[in-house]
């Protein structure tokens, strides 16, 4: 099994991460959103990379406020999806946060994203609510709005 490393994203990797997101999902963030997130004071952007090649395999960004952490975005490179990397990546980030003052994680996910929902529930996230018609369709379409499912994970024992 290949070895992986998790590290902070650098601004020089913006194009590679933008491409990863574009390839991974039709609902991806654009370069401006990624850059804004990277430069935001309370955000942390991480990459999961192949230790040998340095290839970026996954991306995640969190917003931390006091003792709470919100997952803003996560994506696994399309050719690597279904191999357990999303689970590995998010589990490692949750464990790292558990060693800090972070007490809880929050996230929202498209109601139709069953693969992500299974991942979050496997990691112990619990559905706490729904935001009706929260997401727009592809390319900012006003048609076909979609609900967001809200999830949380307590890091307190």
N, C-alpha and C positions, 0 to 999 in steps of 0.2 A: 504494500500500500504506500502511495506517495506520502511524503511529509509536507506539512503545511505550516505557514506562519501567519499570524495575525498582527497587523501593524497599522499605524495611523496613515491615512491617505495624505498625499502631498499635492499641492496645487498643480505641479507639473504632470500629474496623472489624470487631470481633468478630461482630456480627450479620450483616453482609454476607458475611463469609468463611464463617460457619456455613451460611448459605443457599447459597452457591456450592458448598460441599462436599456438602450434602444433595442439591442438584440434579444434581451431577456424577456421583455414584456411590451405589449402594445400600449400600455399605460405608463410609460416611463417618464421620469423627470428629464427636463432638458438641461443643457450645459449651464444656463443661468441659474436654475434652481440648485444644481449641484454646487456651483461656485458660491452662491449665497449661503448655502448650508455649511460649506467648508469654512467660510469666513465668519460665521455667526459665533458670538462669544460663548454660548452655552451648548454648542453642538460638538459632537465628536464623530468623525468619519473614519471608518475602519475598512481595511481590505483583508481578504483571505487570499493568500498567494501560495503557489507551488514553490516549495523551498528550493528546489533544484533550478527551475527555469525562471522563477520570478513572475510567471504569468499570473495576472489578476484573475481570480476565479469567482470572487464574490465581493459585494460592497454592502455596507450598512452605515446608517447615520442615526444618531440618537440626540435628543434634546434632554438635557439634565437641568432640573430646577429643584434646588434644595435636595430632598431625599427621594425624588421621583425621577424616573427616566422614561422617556417616550421614544419608541422606535418610530422614526419618521419614514424610513425607506430601507428596503433590503432587496437584493437581487443576486441571483446566482447565474453565472455565465451559462447560456442556453445549452451548450454541449455538455455541461457538467451537471445539469439538473437531473434529479432522480437518483443521485448517487450518495445522498446523505450529507452533502456538504453544507446545505442550509442549516440542518440540525446541528452539525458539528460547530459551525461558525457562531450561530446564535447561542448555543449552549455555552461556548467558551466566553462570549461577551457577557452573558448573564452571570456566569461564575465570577468573572472579573469584577463586575459591578457589585456582587454580593460581598466582596472583600473591602468595599468602600462604605460610605454612609448611605448608599442607595437602598431604600426599603421596598420599592415597588417599581414594576415596569408596566407601561401601558402601550397599547397599539390599536390601530384600526385597520381593517382589511375589507376589501370588496366582498360582498356577500357571495358572489359567484366564484371567488378564488378558493375553491375547496382544497386544493393542494396546500396552500399556505395555512388555511384554517386547521387542517390535520396536523401540520407541523407545529403550530402554536399550541394546540391542545396536547400534543405529545410531550411538549416541553413544560406543561403544567399551567398554561394560560387558561383563564376562565372567562367565558363570555359574560359581559356585564351590561350590555345594552346594544341599541341599534340607533344609528343616525339615518333617518329616512332621506332618500334621494340626495345623499351626500356627494357622491362621485358623478362627474360628467362622463359621457361616453368618450370614445376615441377622438383625438384631435379637438378636444374641447366642445364637442357636440352638445347641444342643449337637449337633444332627444336621447331617450334611453338612459335616463339617470338611474343610478344604482345605490342601494343602501350600503352603509358601512357598518360592519359588526365591530363592536368595541370589546377589547379583551384586556385583562389585567393579570399580573403575576406578583404575588407577595414574595419578597425575599427574606422575610422575617420567619424565624423558626417557631 
